Amino acid sequence: MAKIAMIGAGSLVFCKTLMSDFLATPALKGSEYRLMALTHKRLDKMQAFVKRMIKDNGADATVTATTDRREALKGADYVVVMIQAGGVAEFRQDYEIPLKYGVDQCIGDTMGPGGVFRALRHIPALLEIAKDMQELCPNAVLFNYANPMAMCCWALGRVPGLKFIGLCHGVQTTMDLIASYVGQKKEEIDFVAAGINHMAWFLKLEKDGKDLYPLLKANFEKPGYYVNEKVRGEVMRHFGYFMTESTGHLSEYLPYFRKNKKALDLYCDEPAFGGESGAYYKYCAALAEKFTTLDPLSIESTKLGPRSAEYCSHIIEALETGEIFRLNGNVRNDGFITNLPSGCCVEVPIYVDRMGLHPTVVGALPPQCAALNMTNVLVQGLTVEASFTGDPELVMQAVALDPLTSAVLTLQETRDMVAEMLAAQQSHLPQFAGKRLRPVSTIKIPANVKRQDVPVDPALAIANRFAKLAKA
């Protein structure tokens, strides 16, 4: 009889999905669910709905609700985290301030200025949860659903002895697409996917030992396929491999697709979530507005049906029963991908049984794939370090290295933007209390300025000599 703490149970729709999965899992019969949120408004609604699900389906389970995190964690076997620090209000700052400076984000929760600042809000909260777990439930497994997944899990990976996994549905939903693109049943395709969260590469796609990549690549040369996923299609055409995440997500992680109007018109002109400006923020804001007058649970069915695509219930089932389950999850890189940094967060195949989580060693990614991953990993590492040290300069440097931001802004513009975001979100960034970016003034060069008499760089001297020879 498992004890499962749900931290962030005010996330009504997502918490409902997970609870429905748990209650539909026979191996979790008799389990105890502890719903925790910061306020009672949504928490009480969630508890009432779960009680109805239990009653209407004759499920063997108990549910309690609390605003005390420590109470929820005490003696727990599993801890599911689905927090969103700052809510929609801070998400708006993540999107609107960068847009003012010319950084046009679509999703803004994984990379870019929005992803960096979401991480800075979430990491302190996650570390507090981990600290409480070490005291109250040291043997529990933490399931993290909070984005940005890679940055959050990188930070969790620095907590000694913590058992955790980061969960995303990018791999399984992308496999649905790939199966349709190659005309095969998903369950009949053998695949290996690895990389980083939201940028994992499908390294192998086979059916009965036959490589499916030639067919996938041939189909993506056809306009009817290419138009569905221009960004992913373009990356595969030039770098050789298909990857997780849609056009909207992937367009933010690389410098090629959102840096100017020409690129946006060419690659990000698709319908909802195809890459348009602020798609995810606008969606969340519209839902939040709608939920002020409508309780989303009032239109949800209490009937327990087939489990969703989320991995969580299947992992707990495997841990409880020993029945082996395979998934792709996010863990600390302890040699699993050899050409990505040790200690960073990687997304790799993982097997689960009663003995625990067993990530597989993938080895080296194709060098071009590792190189694209590294453009994101470097930003992730600086962001995690900034959160641990409270150094605002590292925040600026992380954003300055972001592929999209660096394709659009100068260093001074980036500094000005980060300073404004730090000021706007200071109430949710306790690690930077009382700290500011150091001022860096713009140096104006008068027309009559004389260069200082200093030794000439040898390389420059040689270049000048060749220039003179060319003119002669």
C-alpha positions, 0 to 999 in steps of 0.5 A: 500500500503505497503512500504517494505525495502529490506536490502541486495538486492545485494543477487541477487538470494534470493532477486529475490525469495522474490520479486517474492513472493511479486509481486505474492501476491494480498494483496500487490498490489500497494506496494513500494519496496526499494532495498538497498545494499552497492554498485551499482554493484549488486543493479542496476542489481536487480532493473532492473530485478524487473522492468522487472518483474513488466512490464512483469507481469503487476504488480501494484508496484514501485521499487527504489534502494539506497545505503543509508540505512536510505533512504530505511528505512524512513517510511517503514512498513516492513524491510527485512534483508538478509545481509552477512557481509564480504562476501565469503572472510570472510566465507573462514576464518571461514572455513579454519582457524579452519580446520587448527587446526582440526575443520572440519566444513561442513556449518559453518554459525550457530555454531562452530567457523564459526558460532560464527564469522559470528555472531560477524560480523552480530550483529553490522550491525543488531543493526545499522539497528534496531537503525535506525528503532527506529528513522525512522520507529518505527512501522515497523516489521523486518524480519531477514534472516541473519545467525546465526539465533539464535544469531542474533535474540537473539541480536535483542531481546535486542533492546527495543520495536523492532518488529522482527521475524527470518525466516528459511525454515527448518521446512517446508522443513523437513516436506516435507521429513517427509511426504515422509518418512511416505507416507502421504500428507504434508498438512494432517499431524498435527505437533508441532515443537519447539526448537531453530533454526536449532535444532527444534524438531518435538514434535508431528506428527499425521494424523487424531489423529494417531501418525505417529512416530512409522512408522517414527522410524520403517522406519529409522531402514531400511538402505534405509531410514537411509542412506538418513539422517544418523545424523538426523536418529541417533539422533532420534534413541537415543534421541527419536525425529526427528529434523530440518536440514540436516546431514551437519548442524546437524553434526556440532551442536553435538560432535558425528559426526565430531570429527575424521575421524572414525566419519566422514567416518561413518556419513558424507560420503553422496553426496553434502551437506551430511556433507563433509568438507566445502560443503557450503563455496565451493558452495558459492565460486564456485557461486561467481566465476561463477557470475564474468562472468555470471549475474545470473538474466540473466538466471532467468525468470521474470514470476511470478509463485506459491510463494516459501516456504519462509514465508515472503510474507505470514506473510505480507499478514496476517498483511495486511489483517487479514487472519490468517497464521501459521508458525514456527519463531524465537523470544525472549523466553518470556516464550514460552519454559519454560526449555530454558533460558528467553531472548534467541532465540527460534523457536516456532509456531506463528500465524499472523493476523492484530494485529501482531505476536502471538507466542504460549506457548509450555511449557517444551521440553522433557528434553533430547531435551532441554539438547541438545539445551542448548549445543548450547544456551550456546554458543549463549549467550556467543557470543551475550555477546561478541559482546555487550561488545567487550570482546575477552575472551568471544569469546574464551570461546564461541568457547571453549564451542562449542560441535564440537570444544571442542570434537577436541581441547584443551583449548590452541589450541582453544585460539590460533585458536580464536586469529588467527581468530580475527586478520584475521577478524579485519576489520569486527569486530569493537567491538574488535578494539584494543583488543586482547586475553590475552596470556596464556603460556604453563606450562612445567613440568620438570621431577624432579619437586616436588609437593608443600606441600599443603593440600590434597583434601579430595576426593583424599585422600579417593580415594588413601586409597581405591586404597591401600586397593584394592592392599592389 
